[in-house]
C-alpha cells in the first residue's frame, strides 16, 4: 500500500508501469490499485520465487524506488505472500 503525497500522479504512474510489466514473462498477473483517494497499491503474482525476484529487480520496481522519496509520504512497503488458491482467466 502506497500513500502518495501528490495523488494526481498515482494513477498515471501505475498506468505507465503496465507496458513495462507486460514484457516480463514471469509476471503472470499484475494489478495497479487505488485503495482510497490518496492510497495506491500493486498486487502481482508469479509462478515461482525466481519470477518474483526478476520482477522486484526490474524496471517498474526501480522506478518506484527512484521516485519514492519525492512521491510517497512513507517508504513503499513490499509484502511477499504466497497465494494458496486462485482463479485466473485461461
C-alpha positions as a printed Julia matrix, in Angstrom:
90×3 Matrix{Float64}:
  0.0     0.0     0.0
  1.47    3.35   -1.04
  0.12    6.7     0.14
  1.08    9.38   -2.34
  1.75   12.99   -1.42
  0.97   14.02   -4.97
 -2.17   11.98   -5.61
 -2.66   13.11   -9.19
  0.47   11.14  -10.14
 -0.71    7.89   -8.58
 -2.97    6.69  -11.38
 -0.67    7.88  -14.14
  2.35    6.24  -12.55
  0.6     2.88  -12.25
 -0.79    3.04  -15.78
  2.68    3.83  -17.14
  4.01    0.69  -15.46
  1.67   -1.69  -17.27
  3.51   -1.77  -20.65
  6.77   -2.49  -18.82
  5.23   -5.32  -16.81
  3.71   -6.77  -20.0
  7.3    -7.5   -21.11
  8.01   -9.61  -18.0
  7.29  -13.26  -18.88
  7.27  -14.43  -15.25
  4.72  -11.84  -14.08
  1.51  -13.81  -14.62
 -0.82  -11.25  -13.02
 -0.33   -7.56  -12.21
 -2.9    -5.1   -10.88
 -2.38   -1.4   -10.19
 -4.87   -0.46   -7.47
 -6.46    2.65   -5.99
 -7.38    1.75   -2.42
 -8.57    5.23   -1.46
 -8.23    8.86   -2.56
 -4.52    9.01   -1.66
 -3.62    5.34   -1.32
 -2.39    3.14   -4.14
 -1.04   -0.37   -4.36
  0.09   -3.14   -6.63
 -0.8    -6.82   -6.49
  1.23   -9.12   -8.68
  1.69  -12.87   -8.98
  4.5   -15.12  -10.17
  4.89  -18.86  -10.82
  7.92  -19.1    -8.52
 10.4   -17.16   -6.4
 12.71  -16.59   -9.38
  9.9   -14.79  -11.23
  9.15  -12.69   -8.16
 12.79  -11.69   -7.8
 13.07  -10.86  -11.51
 10.11   -8.51  -11.17
 11.32   -6.92   -7.93
 14.68   -6.19   -9.53
 13.08   -4.97  -12.78
 12.22   -1.61  -14.31
  8.92   -0.92  -12.51
 10.37   -1.6    -9.06
 13.4     0.55   -9.9
 11.13    3.42  -10.99
  9.07    3.15   -7.77
 12.16    3.24   -5.59
 13.85    6.01   -7.57
 10.86    8.31   -7.02
  9.8     7.04   -3.59
 11.06    9.99   -1.56
  9.52   12.5    -3.95
  6.14   10.81   -4.39
  5.33    8.91   -1.23
  4.5    10.09    2.26
  6.2     6.96    3.63
  8.56    4.38    2.12
  6.86    1.79   -0.11
  6.06   -1.47    1.64
  6.56   -4.73   -0.24
  4.83   -7.67    1.38
  5.58  -11.09   -0.05
  2.7   -13.54    0.28
  2.02  -17.0    -1.09
 -1.27  -17.48   -2.96
 -2.79  -20.74   -1.77
 -5.72  -20.83   -4.2
 -6.71  -18.71   -7.19
 -8.87  -18.41  -10.27
 -7.4   -16.57  -13.23
 -8.55  -16.4   -16.85
 -7.04  -19.08  -19.08
